[in-house]
Amino acid sequence: MAYSKKAQPKRKRHVLTLLTLLLGGWLLMNVQSARAQPQDKLEEKTTLKASSLVSPDLLKSDLYTVDEEVMNDGLLNHYTVRSKFGVFTPDSTLALKQLLHEIQAIAAMKKIETKNTAAESVVQSGKNTVQAVGDLVTDPQKTLEGAAAGVSSLFNRATQVVGKRQTTEAEDPKLEQFIGKSKSKGEIATKYGVSVYSLNPVLQEELERLGWADYLGGIGLAAAQSAVPGAGGLLLTTSGTARLLNEVINNTPASELWVRNKNKLEAMKIDPDTVQLYLNNPSFSPALFTIMVDALENMKGVANRQLFIKVSLQANTYEMADTITKIATMMAGYHKNVEPLQSLAPFGRFLYGKTKKGVAVVIFPADHVLWSARVADAATWLREPAKVETRPAGMQLWILGDFSDKSKTELQKLGWELHPEAQGKLLPIKKEKS
């Protein structure tokens, strides 16, 4: 999503997604098939209608309006949301749903009065302020162009810090964590069903305001009751307990989450040095680390789980880290809810799952897949004898959205078994007992 990082308040970031990265990276693997495709048979970008992509009740409210025109870059849908709190440009359907939930939470938080408290002076002084709402406005066309231009550089290196835990950009400074203000902030985030590590600067501004007010005695948590329905698609979890996992993440100190995740990964026999590098990658938030570890725990018995950690070392943007985590969660959902996986195996610069029957399982959190040069190249990869030890017994492609008619036809010609709209099968929502 086009949120601006707190550590870089004056720089607008182009959304560079891992999905585009992966398919762009495969162009370097000497696969020639797509080059033989006539250019007039390829699809690169298209314009879709929001009304055909999301339910009508989500398109408009007294707080926001979703623009009807949606640009698809061949994999992801790019939306524009005009709200009372600024203009946002979520870069996927899942990110859109999360944003709309956060907008409702922001509105509810703003109803809580904190004037004439000691906290008000702290917030107004500018401490830990975030980027102005105006900086959220980005050019959707430039966003797509920036993603394409940055594909070749995304996996060039990983920001790695060896040694003790480093504070990530998504969390509060260590002093605020130490004095207990972060605890108040996390409890308030849980009340409103949002992530305390969200990079939405407007949401963070409200969490800061209420967090300081609660910490300094300006409000009580009883006043911060959520009037926001639903979980907003905030977290994908293999167990169907998104709310409970969000509570654990919000209400556990980041340092404690770090230790828990470290111990769990090492218990999986993952190399301690690799674990240290992963847990000190600043592109991941404590929330993403915890969700990833939860996913790996749910893939117990699957060989080569450590490949997800090794791939994660390459992430040098939050978007990349978020996408890797989503894929791990969806893969764990396949293992638990569809068919047990036997192992994970390298897939170019990424990985795929293998069932006991030898079927290759590729999973992407894509919205709408077009038959682009990148997709055409990637689709042939597992059929190349030189790329894999043995040719798979079958090939499955699972995505959150759907396929264009052209991509569906061409992928099936290559032998792919397609599974669109896969969230319900991979991550079924279980009703909680009241």
The 8 nearest C-alpha neighbors of each residue, nearest first, counted from 0:
[[1, 89, 90, 2, 94, 88, 14, 91],
 [2, 0, 88, 89, 14, 3, 87, 12],
 [1, 3, 199, 0, 198, 4, 135, 200],
 [4, 2, 5, 11, 8, 1, 12, 198],
 [3, 5, 7, 6, 8, 198, 2, 168],
 [6, 4, 7, 8, 129, 3, 168, 130],
 [5, 7, 4, 8, 168, 3, 129, 9],
 [6, 8, 4, 5, 9, 10, 3, 11],
 [9, 7, 130, 5, 10, 6, 4, 3],
 [10, 8, 7, 11, 130, 134, 3, 6],
 [9, 11, 8, 7, 12, 3, 134, 4],
 [12, 10, 3, 13, 9, 134, 137, 135],
 [13, 11, 14, 10, 3, 1, 2, 142],
 [12, 14, 142, 145, 15, 11, 146, 1],
 [13, 15, 142, 1, 16, 12, 146, 0],
 [16, 14, 146, 13, 318, 17, 149, 145],
 [17, 15, 18, 318, 19, 319, 14, 20],
 [16, 18, 319, 20, 19, 322, 21, 15],
 [19, 17, 21, 20, 16, 22, 363, 74],
 [18, 20, 22, 17, 21, 16, 23, 150],
 [21, 19, 17, 150, 23, 18, 22, 24],
 [22, 20, 24, 18, 23, 19, 17, 25],
 [21, 23, 373, 25, 24, 19, 20, 377],
 [24, 22, 20, 21, 25, 26, 373, 19],
 [25, 23, 21, 26, 22, 27, 20, 151],
 [24, 26, 27, 22, 28, 23, 377, 21],
 [25, 27, 24, 23, 28, 376, 373, 30],
 [26, 28, 25, 29, 24, 30, 23, 347],
 [27, 29, 25, 26, 30, 347, 24, 380],
 [30, 28, 27, 31, 26, 25, 376, 32],
 [31, 29, 28, 32, 376, 26, 380, 379],
 [30, 32, 34, 33, 29, 35, 376, 26],
 [33, 31, 35, 34, 30, 376, 36, 375],
 [34, 32, 36, 35, 376, 375, 372, 31],
 [35, 33, 36, 32, 31, 372, 37, 376],
 [34, 36, 33, 32, 37, 31, 38, 372],
 [35, 37, 33, 34, 38, 40, 32, 41],
 [38, 36, 39, 40, 35, 41, 34, 33],
 [37, 39, 40, 41, 36, 42, 34, 372],
 [38, 40, 37, 41, 42, 36, 43, 371],
 [41, 39, 38, 37, 42, 36, 370, 405],
 [40, 42, 371, 38, 39, 370, 372, 43],
 [43, 41, 371, 370, 369, 44, 40, 73],
 [42, 44, 371, 73, 41, 72, 369, 45],
 [45, 43, 72, 73, 71, 42, 46, 70],
 [44, 46, 71, 70, 47, 72, 43, 73],
 [45, 47, 70, 69, 71, 68, 48, 44],
 [46, 48, 69, 68, 70, 45, 49, 71],
 [49, 47, 68, 67, 50, 51, 69, 52],
 [48, 50, 67, 52, 51, 69, 53, 68],
 [51, 49, 48, 52, 53, 55, 67, 54],
 [52, 50, 49, 48, 53, 47, 54, 55],
 [51, 53, 49, 50, 48, 54, 92, 47],
 [54, 52, 50, 51, 49, 55, 57, 58],
 [53, 55, 56, 57, 52, 50, 58, 51],
 [56, 54, 58, 57, 53, 50, 59, 51],
 [55, 57, 54, 58, 59, 60, 53, 50],
 [58, 56, 55, 54, 59, 53, 60, 99],
 [59, 57, 65, 55, 56, 64, 54, 60],
 [60, 58, 64, 57, 63, 65, 56, 61],
 [61, 59, 62, 63, 64, 58, 57, 56],
 [60, 62, 63, 59, 64, 83, 82, 103],
 [63, 61, 60, 82, 83, 64, 102, 103],
 [64, 62, 82, 60, 81, 59, 61, 83],
 [63, 65, 59, 81, 80, 58, 66, 82],
 [64, 66, 80, 58, 79, 59, 67, 81],
 [67, 65, 79, 68, 80, 64, 78, 49],
 [66, 68, 49, 48, 65, 69, 50, 47],
 [69, 67, 48, 66, 47, 49, 46, 70],
 [70, 68, 47, 78, 46, 77, 48, 49],
 [69, 71, 46, 77, 76, 45, 47, 72],
 [70, 72, 76, 45, 75, 73, 44, 46],
 [73, 71, 44, 74, 75, 70, 143, 43],
 [72, 74, 369, 368, 44, 71, 43, 75],
 [75, 73, 368, 367, 365, 72, 366, 71],
 [76, 74, 366, 91, 71, 365, 72, 367],
 [75, 77, 71, 91, 70, 366, 90, 92],
 [78, 76, 90, 70, 69, 91, 71, 89],
 [79, 77, 69, 88, 89, 90, 76, 80],
 [78, 80, 88, 66, 87, 65, 81, 89],
 [81, 79, 65, 87, 86, 64, 82, 66],
 [82, 80, 86, 64, 63, 85, 65, 87],
 [81, 83, 63, 84, 85, 62, 86, 80],
 [84, 82, 85, 62, 63, 81, 86, 61],
 [83, 85, 82, 132, 86, 201, 102, 81],
 [86, 84, 82, 132, 83, 81, 87, 133],
 [85, 87, 81, 136, 80, 82, 135, 88],
 [86, 88, 80, 135, 79, 89, 136, 85],
 [87, 89, 79, 78, 1, 80, 90, 0],
 [90, 88, 0, 95, 94, 78, 1, 91],
 [89, 91, 77, 0, 76, 88, 94, 78],
 [92, 90, 76, 94, 93, 75, 77, 89],
 [91, 93, 95, 94, 76, 96, 366, 90],
 [92, 94, 96, 95, 91, 97, 232, 233],
 [95, 93, 97, 91, 92, 89, 96, 0],
 [96, 94, 92, 98, 89, 93, 97, 91],
 [97, 95, 99, 93, 98, 94, 231, 232],
 [96, 98, 231, 94, 100, 232, 95, 233],
 [97, 99, 101, 95, 100, 96, 94, 102],
 [100, 98, 102, 96, 101, 97, 95, 103],
 [99, 101, 231, 103, 97, 98, 102, 104],
 [102, 100, 104, 98, 103, 99, 105, 97],
 [103, 101, 105, 99, 104, 100, 98, 106],
 [104, 102, 106, 100, 101, 105, 227, 107],
 [103, 105, 101, 107, 102, 106, 191, 227],
 [106, 104, 102, 108, 107, 103, 202, 101],
 [107, 105, 103, 109, 104, 108, 102, 110],
 [106, 108, 104, 105, 110, 109, 103, 226],
 [109, 107, 105, 110, 106, 111, 104, 205],
 [110, 108, 106, 111, 107, 105, 205, 112],
 [109, 111, 108, 107, 112, 106, 105, 223],
 [110, 112, 109, 108, 113, 223, 222, 107],
 [113, 111, 114, 110, 109, 218, 108, 209],
 [114, 112, 116, 217, 119, 212, 111, 115],
 [115, 113, 116, 119, 112, 118, 217, 117],
 [116, 114, 113, 119, 117, 118, 217, 120],
 [117, 115, 118, 217, 119, 114, 113, 212],
 [116, 118, 119, 120, 215, 115, 121, 217],
 [117, 119, 212, 121, 116, 211, 120, 215],
 [120, 118, 122, 121, 116, 117, 114, 123],
 [119, 121, 123, 118, 122, 117, 124, 116],
 [122, 120, 118, 124, 119, 123, 126, 117],
 [121, 123, 119, 124, 120, 125, 208, 126],
 [122, 124, 120, 125, 121, 119, 126, 118],
 [125, 123, 121, 122, 126, 120, 119, 128],
 [124, 126, 128, 123, 122, 127, 121, 129],
 [127, 125, 128, 124, 122, 121, 123, 129],
 [126, 128, 125, 129, 122, 207, 5, 204],
 [129, 127, 125, 126, 204, 130, 122, 5],
 [130, 128, 200, 5, 131, 127, 204, 8],
 [129, 131, 8, 200, 132, 134, 128, 5],
 [130, 132, 133, 134, 129, 135, 200, 201],
 [131, 133, 134, 85, 135, 130, 84, 201],
 [132, 134, 135, 131, 136, 85, 86, 130],
 [133, 135, 136, 132, 131, 130, 11, 137],
 [134, 136, 133, 132, 87, 86, 137, 2],
 [137, 135, 86, 134, 133, 87, 138, 85],
 [138, 136, 139, 135, 88, 142, 11, 134],
 [137, 139, 141, 140, 142, 136, 88, 143],
 [140, 138, 142, 141, 137, 143, 88, 77],
 [139, 141, 142, 143, 138, 144, 70, 145],
 [142, 140, 144, 138, 143, 139, 145, 13],
 [141, 143, 139, 13, 145, 140, 144, 14],
 [144, 142, 146, 140, 141, 145, 147, 139],
 [145, 143, 141, 147, 146, 142, 148, 140],
 [144, 146, 148, 142, 143, 147, 141, 13],
 [147, 145, 15, 143, 149, 144, 148, 142],
 [146, 148, 144, 145, 150, 149, 143, 19],
 [149, 147, 145, 146, 150, 144, 151, 152],
 [148, 150, 146, 147, 152, 151, 145, 153],
 [151, 149, 20, 147, 152, 153, 148, 23],
 [150, 152, 149, 153, 24, 23, 20, 148],
 [153, 151, 155, 150, 149, 154, 156, 148],
 [152, 154, 155, 150, 151, 149, 20, 315],
 [153, 155, 313, 156, 152, 314, 157, 315],
 [156, 154, 152, 153, 157, 313, 151, 315],
 [157, 155, 154, 313, 158, 315, 153, 314],
 [156, 158, 313, 315, 312, 159, 314, 155],
 [157, 159, 280, 315, 156, 160, 281, 312],
 [160, 158, 280, 276, 157, 279, 161, 312],
 [159, 161, 279, 276, 162, 280, 158, 165],
 [162, 160, 276, 159, 275, 163, 279, 272],
 [163, 161, 160, 164, 275, 279, 276, 165],
 [162, 164, 165, 161, 279, 275, 160, 278],
 [165, 163, 279, 166, 162, 257, 278, 254],
 [164, 166, 279, 167, 163, 281, 160, 280],
 [167, 165, 164, 168, 170, 172, 173, 281],
 [168, 166, 281, 169, 170, 284, 165, 283],
 [167, 169, 170, 6, 5, 166, 281, 4],
 [168, 170, 196, 167, 284, 198, 197, 171],
 [171, 169, 168, 167, 196, 172, 166, 284],
 [170, 172, 175, 173, 176, 181, 169, 168],
 [173, 171, 174, 175, 176, 170, 166, 177],
 [172, 174, 176, 175, 177, 171, 166, 170],
 [175, 173, 177, 176, 172, 178, 171, 179],
 [176, 174, 178, 177, 180, 173, 172, 181],
 [175, 177, 181, 173, 174, 179, 178, 180],
 [178, 176, 174, 175, 179, 173, 180, 181],
 [179, 177, 175, 176, 180, 174, 181, 173],
 [178, 180, 182, 181, 176, 177, 175, 183],
 [179, 181, 183, 182, 214, 175, 178, 176],
 [182, 180, 184, 176, 179, 183, 175, 185],
 [181, 183, 185, 179, 180, 184, 186, 250],
 [184, 182, 210, 186, 180, 181, 185, 214],
 [183, 185, 210, 181, 187, 182, 186, 206],
 [184, 186, 249, 188, 182, 250, 187, 183],
 [187, 185, 189, 183, 188, 184, 250, 182],
 [186, 188, 190, 184, 189, 185, 183, 191],
 [189, 187, 185, 193, 191, 190, 186, 195],
 [188, 190, 192, 186, 187, 191, 246, 193],
 [191, 189, 187, 225, 188, 192, 224, 186],
 [190, 192, 225, 188, 189, 193, 104, 227],
 [191, 193, 189, 190, 188, 230, 194, 242],
 [194, 192, 188, 191, 189, 195, 101, 233],
 [193, 195, 196, 197, 188, 249, 245, 192],
 [194, 196, 188, 185, 197, 249, 193, 184],
 [197, 195, 169, 194, 170, 198, 286, 284],
 [196, 198, 194, 199, 195, 169, 203, 202],
 [199, 197, 2, 200, 196, 4, 169, 3],
 [198, 200, 202, 2, 197, 201, 203, 3],
 [201, 199, 203, 202, 129, 198, 204, 130],
 [202, 200, 204, 203, 199, 205, 132, 84],
 [201, 203, 205, 199, 204, 200, 105, 206],
 [202, 204, 200, 206, 201, 205, 207, 199],
 [203, 205, 201, 207, 202, 206, 200, 208],
 [206, 204, 208, 202, 207, 203, 209, 108],
 [205, 207, 203, 209, 208, 204, 210, 184],
 [208, 206, 210, 204, 205, 209, 203, 211],
 [209, 207, 205, 206, 210, 211, 122, 212],
 [210, 208, 212, 206, 211, 207, 213, 205],
 [209, 211, 184, 207, 183, 213, 212, 208],
 [212, 210, 214, 118, 213, 209, 208, 215],
 [211, 213, 217, 118, 209, 215, 210, 214],
 [214, 212, 218, 216, 210, 217, 211, 215],
 [213, 215, 211, 180, 212, 216, 183, 210],
 [216, 214, 212, 213, 217, 211, 118, 117],
 [217, 215, 213, 214, 218, 212, 219, 116],
 [216, 218, 212, 116, 213, 215, 113, 118],
 [219, 217, 213, 216, 212, 220, 222, 113],
 [218, 220, 221, 222, 213, 217, 216, 223],
 [219, 221, 223, 222, 218, 187, 213, 224],
 [220, 222, 219, 223, 224, 218, 190, 187],
 [223, 221, 220, 219, 224, 218, 111, 225],
 [224, 222, 220, 221, 225, 190, 187, 111],
 [223, 225, 222, 190, 221, 226, 191, 220],
 [226, 224, 191, 227, 190, 223, 107, 192],
 [225, 227, 228, 224, 107, 191, 104, 103],
 [226, 228, 225, 104, 103, 191, 229, 100],
 [229, 227, 226, 230, 231, 225, 100, 192],
 [228, 230, 231, 227, 100, 192, 232, 242],
 [229, 231, 232, 233, 192, 242, 228, 100],
 [232, 230, 97, 100, 233, 229, 96, 99],
 [231, 233, 97, 230, 234, 96, 93, 235],
 [234, 232, 231, 97, 230, 235, 193, 194],
 [233, 235, 241, 232, 236, 245, 242, 290],
 [234, 236, 241, 328, 237, 325, 233, 232],
 [237, 235, 238, 239, 241, 234, 328, 240],
 [236, 238, 332, 239, 426, 328, 331, 294],
 [237, 239, 240, 236, 426, 241, 332, 297],
 [238, 240, 428, 236, 237, 429, 241, 427],
 [241, 239, 243, 238, 242, 244, 236, 237],
 [242, 240, 244, 243, 234, 236, 239, 245],
 [243, 241, 245, 244, 240, 246, 230, 192],
 [242, 244, 246, 245, 240, 241, 247, 248],
 [245, 243, 247, 241, 246, 242, 240, 248],
 [244, 246, 242, 248, 243, 247, 249, 241],
 [247, 245, 243, 249, 244, 248, 189, 250],
 [248, 246, 244, 250, 245, 249, 251, 243],
 [247, 249, 245, 246, 251, 250, 286, 244],
 [250, 248, 185, 246, 247, 195, 251, 245],
 [249, 251, 185, 247, 248, 246, 186, 182],
 [250, 252, 248, 249, 247, 253, 256, 255],
 [253, 251, 255, 254, 256, 250, 176, 182],
 [252, 254, 256, 255, 285, 257, 251, 170],
 [253, 255, 257, 252, 256, 258, 164, 251],
 [254, 256, 258, 252, 257, 253, 259, 251],
 [257, 255, 253, 259, 254, 258, 260, 252],
 [256, 258, 254, 260, 255, 259, 261, 253],
 [257, 259, 261, 255, 260, 256, 262, 254],
 [260, 258, 256, 262, 261, 257, 255, 263],
 [259, 261, 263, 257, 258, 262, 256, 264],
 [262, 260, 258, 264, 259, 263, 257, 265],
 [261, 263, 265, 259, 260, 264, 266, 258],
 [262, 264, 266, 260, 265, 261, 259, 267],
 [265, 263, 267, 261, 266, 262, 269, 260],
 [264, 266, 268, 269, 267, 262, 263, 271],
 [265, 267, 263, 268, 264, 262, 269, 261],
 [266, 268, 264, 265, 269, 263, 296, 305],
 [269, 267, 265, 266, 270, 264, 271, 305],
 [268, 270, 265, 267, 264, 305, 271, 274],
 [269, 271, 273, 272, 274, 268, 265, 305],
 [272, 270, 274, 273, 265, 275, 269, 264],
 [271, 273, 275, 274, 270, 276, 161, 277],
 [274, 272, 276, 270, 275, 271, 277, 309],
 [273, 275, 271, 277, 272, 276, 278, 270],
 [276, 274, 272, 278, 273, 277, 279, 271],
 [275, 277, 273, 279, 274, 159, 278, 161],
 [276, 278, 274, 280, 275, 279, 312, 273],
 [279, 277, 275, 280, 276, 274, 257, 288],
 [278, 280, 276, 277, 160, 165, 281, 164],
 [279, 281, 277, 159, 282, 278, 158, 283],
 [282, 280, 167, 283, 279, 168, 284, 158],
 [283, 281, 317, 316, 280, 315, 320, 314],
 [282, 284, 281, 320, 287, 280, 317, 288],
 [283, 285, 286, 287, 169, 167, 288, 282],
 [286, 284, 288, 287, 253, 289, 283, 256],
 [287, 285, 284, 289, 288, 248, 290, 196],
 [288, 286, 290, 284, 289, 285, 283, 291],
 [289, 287, 285, 291, 286, 290, 292, 284],
 [288, 290, 292, 286, 287, 291, 293, 285],
 [289, 291, 293, 287, 292, 288, 286, 294],
 [292, 290, 294, 288, 293, 289, 324, 287],
 [291, 293, 295, 289, 294, 290, 296, 288],
 [294, 292, 290, 296, 291, 295, 289, 297],
 [293, 295, 328, 291, 297, 292, 296, 331],
 [296, 294, 298, 292, 297, 293, 291, 304],
 [295, 297, 293, 298, 294, 299, 292, 263],
 [296, 298, 294, 295, 299, 331, 293, 237],
 [299, 297, 295, 296, 331, 301, 300, 334],
 [298, 300, 297, 301, 296, 295, 302, 304],
 [299, 301, 298, 302, 341, 342, 340, 304],
 [302, 300, 342, 341, 299, 298, 340, 304],
 [301, 303, 342, 304, 343, 300, 341, 305],
 [304, 302, 305, 343, 306, 342, 301, 344],
 [305, 303, 306, 302, 307, 301, 343, 295],
 [304, 306, 308, 303, 307, 269, 309, 267],
 [307, 305, 309, 304, 308, 303, 310, 343],
 [308, 306, 310, 305, 309, 311, 304, 327],
 [307, 309, 311, 305, 306, 310, 277, 312],
 [310, 308, 306, 311, 312, 307, 305, 273],
 [309, 311, 307, 312, 308, 313, 306, 349],
 [312, 310, 308, 313, 309, 314, 307, 320],
 [313, 311, 309, 310, 314, 157, 277, 308],
 [312, 314, 157, 311, 154, 310, 156, 315],
 [315, 313, 311, 319, 320, 312, 316, 157],
 [314, 316, 157, 282, 158, 313, 319, 317],
 [317, 315, 282, 319, 318, 314, 320, 15],
 [316, 318, 282, 320, 319, 321, 283, 315],
 [319, 317, 321, 316, 320, 16, 322, 15],
 [318, 320, 17, 322, 316, 314, 317, 321],
 [321, 319, 317, 323, 318, 322, 314, 283],
 [320, 322, 318, 324, 319, 323, 317, 325],
 [321, 323, 325, 319, 324, 320, 17, 318],
 [324, 322, 326, 320, 325, 321, 319, 327],
 [323, 325, 327, 321, 322, 291, 326, 328],
 [326, 324, 322, 328, 327, 323, 329, 321],
 [325, 327, 329, 323, 328, 324, 330, 363],
 [328, 326, 330, 324, 325, 329, 294, 331],
 [329, 327, 294, 325, 331, 326, 330, 237],
 [328, 330, 332, 326, 331, 327, 325, 425],
 [331, 329, 327, 333, 332, 328, 326, 334],
 [330, 332, 334, 328, 329, 333, 298, 294],
 [333, 331, 425, 329, 237, 335, 330, 334],
 [332, 334, 337, 330, 425, 336, 331, 335],
 [335, 333, 339, 331, 338, 340, 332, 336],
 [334, 336, 332, 333, 337, 331, 339, 338],
 [335, 337, 333, 332, 334, 425, 338, 424],
 [338, 336, 333, 334, 335, 425, 339, 424],
 [339, 337, 334, 333, 340, 336, 335, 354],
 [340, 338, 334, 335, 354, 341, 337, 333],
 [341, 339, 354, 334, 353, 342, 301, 338],
 [340, 342, 354, 301, 355, 353, 302, 339],
 [343, 341, 302, 301, 353, 340, 352, 303],
 [342, 344, 352, 303, 351, 353, 302, 350],
 [343, 345, 350, 351, 352, 346, 342, 303],
 [346, 344, 350, 349, 347, 351, 348, 343],
 [347, 345, 350, 349, 351, 348, 344, 381],
 [348, 346, 349, 345, 25, 350, 28, 24],
 [349, 347, 346, 345, 350, 21, 24, 310],
 [348, 350, 346, 347, 345, 310, 21, 351],
 [351, 349, 346, 345, 344, 343, 352, 348],
 [350, 352, 361, 344, 343, 360, 346, 345],
 [351, 353, 343, 360, 359, 342, 344, 340],
 [354, 352, 359, 342, 358, 340, 341, 357],
 [355, 353, 340, 341, 357, 356, 358, 339],
 [354, 356, 341, 357, 340, 353, 358, 339],
 [357, 355, 354, 358, 392, 353, 393, 341],
 [356, 358, 392, 354, 355, 391, 353, 359],
 [357, 359, 393, 392, 354, 391, 353, 356],
 [358, 360, 394, 353, 352, 391, 393, 395],
 [361, 359, 352, 395, 351, 353, 394, 396],
 [362, 360, 396, 351, 395, 397, 352, 359],
 [361, 363, 397, 396, 398, 326, 360, 330],
 [364, 362, 398, 365, 326, 397, 361, 399],
 [363, 365, 399, 398, 326, 366, 362, 325],
 [366, 364, 74, 363, 398, 75, 399, 400],
 [367, 365, 400, 75, 74, 399, 76, 401],
 [368, 366, 401, 74, 402, 400, 365, 75],
 [369, 367, 402, 74, 73, 403, 401, 366],
 [368, 370, 73, 406, 403, 371, 42, 402],
 [369, 371, 406, 42, 41, 374, 405, 375],
 [372, 370, 42, 43, 41, 374, 373, 369],
 [371, 373, 375, 33, 374, 376, 41, 370],
 [374, 372, 22, 376, 371, 375, 23, 377],
 [373, 375, 377, 371, 376, 372, 378, 370],
 [376, 374, 372, 378, 33, 373, 377, 371],
 [377, 375, 373, 33, 374, 378, 379, 30],
 [376, 378, 374, 380, 379, 375, 25, 373],
 [377, 379, 375, 376, 380, 374, 410, 381],
 [380, 378, 382, 377, 376, 381, 375, 383],
 [379, 381, 377, 382, 383, 378, 376, 386],
 [382, 380, 383, 379, 387, 386, 390, 378],
 [381, 383, 379, 380, 384, 390, 391, 386],
 [382, 384, 386, 381, 385, 380, 379, 387],
 [385, 383, 386, 387, 382, 390, 389, 388],
 [386, 384, 383, 387, 388, 382, 389, 381],
 [387, 385, 383, 384, 381, 380, 388, 382],
 [386, 388, 389, 385, 384, 390, 381, 383],
 [389, 387, 390, 386, 384, 385, 391, 383],
 [390, 388, 387, 391, 384, 386, 392, 385],
 [389, 391, 384, 382, 387, 392, 388, 381],
 [392, 390, 393, 358, 357, 359, 389, 394],
 [393, 391, 358, 357, 390, 356, 394, 359],
 [392, 394, 358, 391, 359, 395, 357, 415],
 [393, 395, 359, 415, 358, 416, 360, 391],
 [394, 396, 416, 360, 415, 417, 361, 359],
 [397, 395, 361, 417, 362, 418, 360, 416],
 [396, 398, 418, 362, 419, 421, 417, 361],
 [399, 397, 363, 419, 364, 365, 400, 421],
 [398, 400, 420, 421, 364, 422, 365, 366],
 [401, 399, 366, 420, 367, 398, 419, 365],
 [400, 402, 419, 367, 420, 366, 368, 403],
 [403, 401, 368, 367, 407, 406, 404, 369],
 [402, 404, 406, 405, 369, 368, 407, 367],
 [403, 405, 407, 406, 408, 402, 369, 409],
 [406, 404, 408, 403, 407, 370, 409, 369],
 [407, 405, 370, 409, 403, 369, 408, 404],
 [406, 408, 404, 410, 405, 409, 402, 403],
 [409, 407, 405, 411, 406, 410, 404, 412],
 [410, 408, 412, 406, 411, 407, 405, 413],
 [411, 409, 413, 407, 412, 415, 408, 406],
 [410, 412, 415, 414, 413, 408, 409, 407],
 [413, 411, 409, 410, 414, 408, 415, 407],
 [414, 412, 410, 411, 415, 409, 379, 378],
 [413, 415, 411, 412, 416, 410, 394, 393],
 [416, 414, 411, 394, 410, 395, 413, 417],
 [415, 417, 395, 394, 396, 411, 414, 418],
 [418, 416, 396, 395, 415, 419, 397, 411],
 [417, 419, 397, 396, 421, 398, 420, 416],
 [420, 418, 401, 421, 398, 400, 397, 399],
 [421, 419, 399, 400, 422, 401, 398, 418],
 [422, 420, 399, 419, 424, 423, 398, 425],
 [421, 423, 425, 426, 424, 399, 420, 427],
 [422, 424, 427, 426, 421, 425, 420, 428],
 [425, 423, 421, 422, 427, 426, 336, 337],
 [426, 424, 332, 333, 422, 423, 336, 421],
 [425, 427, 422, 423, 332, 424, 237, 428],
 [428, 426, 423, 424, 425, 429, 239, 422],
 [429, 427, 239, 426, 430, 423, 240, 238],
 [430, 428, 239, 431, 427, 240, 238, 426],
 [429, 431, 428, 432, 239, 433, 240, 427],
 [432, 430, 429, 433, 240, 239, 428, 242],
 [431, 433, 430, 429, 240, 239, 428, 243],
 [432, 431, 430, 429, 242, 240, 243, 229]]
